[in-house]
Amino acid sequence: MLLPTKVKVPMKLPPLLDTRFAQFLQVLPADYHEQAYAFKAFARPRKIKSPLQLLQ
């Protein structure tokens, strides 16, 4: 008897959500990355590596 194994499968966003996030990024100011550091919304990369990943 074989036991089920845990397989990690990366989750893909449905196309609709993917386009919504792209539209959201277009509305942000061009320097949102720098502002995230300036306002301490993003201070040190650990598991979340960038302000963009934090927004996602």
PDB file as gemmi writes it, atoms N, CA and C in Angstrom:
CRYST1    1.000    1.000    1.000  90.00  90.00  90.00 P 1                      
ATOM      1  N   MET A   1       0.843  -1.180   0.000  1.00  0.00           N  
ATOM      2  CA  MET A   1       0.000   0.000   0.000  1.00  0.00           C  
ATOM      3  C   MET A   1       0.885   1.239   0.000  1.00  0.00           C  
ATOM      4  N   LEU A   2       0.624   2.153  -0.909  1.00  0.00           N  
ATOM      5  CA  LEU A   2       1.387   3.388  -1.000  1.00  0.00           C  
ATOM      6  C   LEU A   2       0.704   4.483  -0.194  1.00  0.00           C  
ATOM      7  N   LEU A   3       1.497   5.236   0.519  1.00  0.00           N  
ATOM      8  CA  LEU A   3       0.965   6.352   1.286  1.00  0.00           C  
ATOM      9  C   LEU A   3       1.024   7.618   0.439  1.00  0.00           C  
ATOM     10  N   PRO A   4       0.028   8.488   0.589  1.00  0.00           N  
ATOM     11  CA  PRO A   4       0.074   9.739  -0.181  1.00  0.00           C  
ATOM     12  C   PRO A   4       1.227  10.618   0.299  1.00  0.00           C  
ATOM     13  N   THR A   5       1.862  11.293  -0.632  1.00  0.00           N  
ATOM     14  CA  THR A   5       2.962  12.184  -0.280  1.00  0.00           C  
ATOM     15  C   THR A   5       2.523  13.631  -0.463  1.00  0.00           C  
ATOM     16  N   LYS A   6       3.162  14.492   0.254  1.00  0.00           N  
ATOM     17  CA  LYS A   6       2.848  15.916   0.128  1.00  0.00           C  
ATOM     18  C   LYS A   6       3.691  16.490  -0.999  1.00  0.00           C  
ATOM     19  N   VAL A   7       3.034  17.043  -1.975  1.00  0.00           N  
ATOM     20  CA  VAL A   7       3.718  17.653  -3.107  1.00  0.00           C  
ATOM     21  C   VAL A   7       3.361  19.120  -3.118  1.00  0.00           C  
ATOM     22  N   LYS A   8       4.387  19.970  -3.123  1.00  0.00           N  
ATOM     23  CA  LYS A   8       4.141  21.406  -3.161  1.00  0.00           C  
ATOM     24  C   LYS A   8       3.964  21.839  -4.609  1.00  0.00           C  
ATOM     25  N   VAL A   9       2.793  22.378  -4.891  1.00  0.00           N  
ATOM     26  CA  VAL A   9       2.493  22.865  -6.230  1.00  0.00           C  
ATOM     27  C   VAL A   9       2.308  24.369  -6.132  1.00  0.00           C  
ATOM     28  N   PRO A  10       3.064  25.139  -6.922  1.00  0.00           N  
ATOM     29  CA  PRO A  10       2.902  26.594  -6.845  1.00  0.00           C  
ATOM     30  C   PRO A  10       1.503  27.019  -7.260  1.00  0.00           C  
ATOM     31  N   MET A  11       0.944  27.947  -6.497  1.00  0.00           N  
ATOM     32  CA  MET A  11      -0.402  28.410  -6.776  1.00  0.00           C  
ATOM     33  C   MET A  11      -0.364  29.494  -7.845  1.00  0.00           C  
ATOM     34  N   LYS A  12      -1.172  29.347  -8.862  1.00  0.00           N  
ATOM     35  CA  LYS A  12      -1.259  30.357  -9.910  1.00  0.00           C  
ATOM     36  C   LYS A  12      -2.543  31.146  -9.727  1.00  0.00           C  
ATOM     37  N   LEU A  13      -2.433  32.443  -9.950  1.00  0.00           N  
ATOM     38  CA  LEU A  13      -3.610  33.296  -9.843  1.00  0.00           C  
ATOM     39  C   LEU A  13      -4.479  33.135 -11.086  1.00  0.00           C  
ATOM     40  N   PRO A  14      -5.776  33.200 -10.919  1.00  0.00           N  
ATOM     41  CA  PRO A  14      -6.639  33.208 -12.095  1.00  0.00           C  
ATOM     42  C   PRO A  14      -6.327  34.441 -12.944  1.00  0.00           C  
ATOM     43  N   PRO A  15      -6.525  34.380 -14.239  1.00  0.00           N  
ATOM     44  CA  PRO A  15      -6.175  35.511 -15.109  1.00  0.00           C  
ATOM     45  C   PRO A  15      -6.823  36.824 -14.686  1.00  0.00           C  
ATOM     46  N   LEU A  16      -8.048  36.787 -14.195  1.00  0.00           N  
ATOM     47  CA  LEU A  16      -8.736  38.006 -13.802  1.00  0.00           C  
ATOM     48  C   LEU A  16      -7.993  38.704 -12.663  1.00  0.00           C  
ATOM     49  N   LEU A  17      -7.588  37.953 -11.653  1.00  0.00           N  
ATOM     50  CA  LEU A  17      -6.872  38.551 -10.526  1.00  0.00           C  
ATOM     51  C   LEU A  17      -5.505  39.055 -10.958  1.00  0.00           C  
ATOM     52  N   ASP A  18      -4.869  38.356 -11.854  1.00  0.00           N  
ATOM     53  CA  ASP A  18      -3.567  38.767 -12.337  1.00  0.00           C  
ATOM     54  C   ASP A  18      -3.657  40.121 -13.042  1.00  0.00           C  
ATOM     55  N   THR A  19      -4.681  40.333 -13.831  1.00  0.00           N  
ATOM     56  CA  THR A  19      -4.832  41.613 -14.525  1.00  0.00           C  
ATOM     57  C   THR A  19      -5.227  42.716 -13.553  1.00  0.00           C  
ATOM     58  N   ARG A  20      -5.972  42.383 -12.526  1.00  0.00           N  
ATOM     59  CA  ARG A  20      -6.337  43.396 -11.524  1.00  0.00           C  
ATOM     60  C   ARG A  20      -5.101  43.908 -10.796  1.00  0.00           C  
ATOM     61  N   PHE A  21      -4.183  43.009 -10.464  1.00  0.00           N  
ATOM     62  CA  PHE A  21      -2.974  43.441  -9.772  1.00  0.00           C  
ATOM     63  C   PHE A  21      -2.122  44.311 -10.689  1.00  0.00           C  
ATOM     64  N   ALA A  22      -2.041  43.966 -11.952  1.00  0.00           N  
ATOM     65  CA  ALA A  22      -1.286  44.777 -12.918  1.00  0.00           C  
ATOM     66  C   ALA A  22      -1.909  46.166 -13.036  1.00  0.00           C  
ATOM     67  N   GLN A  23      -3.226  46.239 -13.041  1.00  0.00           N  
ATOM     68  CA  GLN A  23      -3.910  47.535 -13.094  1.00  0.00           C  
ATOM     69  C   GLN A  23      -3.654  48.322 -11.811  1.00  0.00           C  
ATOM     70  N   PHE A  24      -3.649  47.638 -10.683  1.00  0.00           N  
ATOM     71  CA  PHE A  24      -3.373  48.277  -9.397  1.00  0.00           C  
ATOM     72  C   PHE A  24      -1.974  48.893  -9.391  1.00  0.00           C  
ATOM     73  N   LEU A  25      -0.991  48.176  -9.924  1.00  0.00           N  
ATOM     74  CA  LEU A  25       0.377  48.693  -9.969  1.00  0.00           C  
ATOM     75  C   LEU A  25       0.486  49.935 -10.835  1.00  0.00           C  
ATOM     76  N   GLN A  26      -0.326  50.041 -11.870  1.00  0.00           N  
ATOM     77  CA  GLN A  26      -0.287  51.211 -12.739  1.00  0.00           C  
ATOM     78  C   GLN A  26      -0.796  52.458 -12.020  1.00  0.00           C  
ATOM     79  N   VAL A  27      -1.645  52.283 -11.019  1.00  0.00           N  
ATOM     80  CA  VAL A  27      -2.212  53.408 -10.279  1.00  0.00           C  
ATOM     81  C   VAL A  27      -1.232  53.920  -9.217  1.00  0.00           C  
ATOM     82  N   LEU A  28      -0.331  53.072  -8.776  1.00  0.00           N  
ATOM     83  CA  LEU A  28       0.630  53.468  -7.741  1.00  0.00           C  
ATOM     84  C   LEU A  28       1.601  54.514  -8.268  1.00  0.00           C  
ATOM     85  N   PRO A  29       2.133  55.348  -7.374  1.00  0.00           N  
ATOM     86  CA  PRO A  29       3.159  56.304  -7.803  1.00  0.00           C  
ATOM     87  C   PRO A  29       4.414  55.563  -8.275  1.00  0.00           C  
ATOM     88  N   ALA A  30       5.170  56.204  -9.133  1.00  0.00           N  
ATOM     89  CA  ALA A  30       6.365  55.574  -9.708  1.00  0.00           C  
ATOM     90  C   ALA A  30       7.388  55.211  -8.631  1.00  0.00           C  
ATOM     91  N   ASP A  31       7.416  55.959  -7.533  1.00  0.00           N  
ATOM     92  CA  ASP A  31       8.405  55.710  -6.481  1.00  0.00           C  
ATOM     93  C   ASP A  31       7.829  54.959  -5.277  1.00  0.00           C  
ATOM     94  N   TYR A  32       6.824  54.122  -5.506  1.00  0.00           N  
ATOM     95  CA  TYR A  32       6.202  53.403  -4.374  1.00  0.00           C  
ATOM     96  C   TYR A  32       7.227  52.547  -3.644  1.00  0.00           C  
ATOM     97  N   HIS A  33       8.199  52.032  -4.369  1.00  0.00           N  
ATOM     98  CA  HIS A  33       9.231  51.181  -3.762  1.00  0.00           C  
ATOM     99  C   HIS A  33      10.029  51.974  -2.720  1.00  0.00           C  
ATOM    100  N   GLU A  34      10.459  53.172  -3.093  1.00  0.00           N  
ATOM    101  CA  GLU A  34      11.219  54.020  -2.166  1.00  0.00           C  
ATOM    102  C   GLU A  34      10.338  54.497  -1.014  1.00  0.00           C  
ATOM    103  N   GLN A  35       9.080  54.807  -1.302  1.00  0.00           N  
ATOM    104  CA  GLN A  35       8.163  55.262  -0.252  1.00  0.00           C  
ATOM    105  C   GLN A  35       7.908  54.168   0.776  1.00  0.00           C  
ATOM    106  N   ALA A  36       7.870  52.923   0.349  1.00  0.00           N  
ATOM    107  CA  ALA A  36       7.664  51.820   1.285  1.00  0.00           C  
ATOM    108  C   ALA A  36       8.782  51.780   2.325  1.00  0.00           C  
ATOM    109  N   TYR A  37      10.005  52.042   1.890  1.00  0.00           N  
ATOM    110  CA  TYR A  37      11.128  52.102   2.835  1.00  0.00           C  
ATOM    111  C   TYR A  37      11.075  53.386   3.664  1.00  0.00           C  
ATOM    112  N   ALA A  38      10.763  54.509   3.036  1.00  0.00           N  
ATOM    113  CA  ALA A  38      10.762  55.799   3.733  1.00  0.00           C  
ATOM    114  C   ALA A  38       9.721  55.838   4.849  1.00  0.00           C  
ATOM    115  N   PHE A  39       8.541  55.271   4.610  1.00  0.00           N  
ATOM    116  CA  PHE A  39       7.473  55.287   5.611  1.00  0.00           C  
ATOM    117  C   PHE A  39       7.494  54.058   6.511  1.00  0.00           C  
ATOM    118  N   LYS A  40       8.558  53.280   6.400  1.00  0.00           N  
ATOM    119  CA  LYS A  40       8.761  52.090   7.241  1.00  0.00           C  
ATOM    120  C   LYS A  40       7.666  51.030   7.060  1.00  0.00           C  
ATOM    121  N   ALA A  41       7.020  51.029   5.901  1.00  0.00           N  
ATOM    122  CA  ALA A  41       6.059  49.968   5.598  1.00  0.00           C  
ATOM    123  C   ALA A  41       6.806  48.684   5.252  1.00  0.00           C  
ATOM    124  N   PHE A  42       8.002  48.853   4.744  1.00  0.00           N  
ATOM    125  CA  PHE A  42       8.867  47.718   4.418  1.00  0.00           C  
ATOM    126  C   PHE A  42      10.261  48.086   4.898  1.00  0.00           C  
ATOM    127  N   ALA A  43      10.766  47.347   5.863  1.00  0.00           N  
ATOM    128  CA  ALA A  43      12.050  47.723   6.448  1.00  0.00           C  
ATOM    129  C   ALA A  43      13.163  46.737   6.102  1.00  0.00           C  
ATOM    130  N   ARG A  44      12.947  45.456   6.392  1.00  0.00           N  
ATOM    131  CA  ARG A  44      13.991  44.462   6.166  1.00  0.00           C  
ATOM    132  C   ARG A  44      13.428  43.263   5.422  1.00  0.00           C  
ATOM    133  N   PRO A  45      14.067  42.874   4.343  1.00  0.00           N  
ATOM    134  CA  PRO A  45      13.582  41.686   3.637  1.00  0.00           C  
ATOM    135  C   PRO A  45      13.898  40.412   4.415  1.00  0.00           C  
ATOM    136  N   ARG A  46      12.898  39.628   4.646  1.00  0.00           N  
ATOM    137  CA  ARG A  46      13.061  38.308   5.269  1.00  0.00           C  
ATOM    138  C   ARG A  46      12.370  37.322   4.352  1.00  0.00           C  
ATOM    139  N   LYS A  47      11.221  36.819   4.771  1.00  0.00           N  
ATOM    140  CA  LYS A  47      10.474  35.928   3.876  1.00  0.00           C  
ATOM    141  C   LYS A  47       9.869  36.715   2.725  1.00  0.00           C  
ATOM    142  N   ILE A  48       9.440  37.924   3.004  1.00  0.00           N  
ATOM    143  CA  ILE A  48       8.928  38.806   1.960  1.00  0.00           C  
ATOM    144  C   ILE A  48      10.118  39.623   1.481  1.00  0.00           C  
ATOM    145  N   LYS A  49      10.482  39.464   0.219  1.00  0.00           N  
ATOM    146  CA  LYS A  49      11.741  40.003  -0.287  1.00  0.00           C  
ATOM    147  C   LYS A  49      11.674  41.428  -0.820  1.00  0.00           C  
ATOM    148  N   SER A  50      10.475  41.940  -1.140  1.00  0.00           N  
ATOM    149  CA  SER A  50      10.396  43.271  -1.735  1.00  0.00           C  
ATOM    150  C   SER A  50       9.051  43.901  -1.419  1.00  0.00           C  
ATOM    151  N   PRO A  51       8.945  45.221  -1.571  1.00  0.00           N  
ATOM    152  CA  PRO A  51       7.651  45.883  -1.388  1.00  0.00           C  
ATOM    153  C   PRO A  51       6.598  45.362  -2.375  1.00  0.00           C  
ATOM    154  N   LEU A  52       7.019  45.006  -3.567  1.00  0.00           N  
ATOM    155  CA  LEU A  52       6.085  44.448  -4.546  1.00  0.00           C  
ATOM    156  C   LEU A  52       5.487  43.147  -4.038  1.00  0.00           C  
ATOM    157  N   GLN A  53       6.301  42.280  -3.480  1.00  0.00           N  
ATOM    158  CA  GLN A  53       5.819  41.016  -2.938  1.00  0.00           C  
ATOM    159  C   GLN A  53       4.901  41.267  -1.745  1.00  0.00           C  
ATOM    160  N   LEU A  54       5.193  42.290  -0.961  1.00  0.00           N  
ATOM    161  CA  LEU A  54       4.339  42.640   0.166  1.00  0.00           C  
ATOM    162  C   LEU A  54       2.944  43.056  -0.316  1.00  0.00           C  
ATOM    163  N   LEU A  55       2.896  43.810  -1.399  1.00  0.00           N  
ATOM    164  CA  LEU A  55       1.606  44.238  -1.948  1.00  0.00           C  
ATOM    165  C   LEU A  55       0.808  43.057  -2.503  1.00  0.00           C  
ATOM    166  N   GLN A  56       1.505  42.103  -3.064  1.00  0.00           N  
ATOM    167  CA  GLN A  56       0.798  40.949  -3.606  1.00  0.00           C  
ATOM    168  C   GLN A  56       0.161  40.159  -2.498  1.00  0.00           C  
TER     169      GLN A  56                                                      
END                                                                             
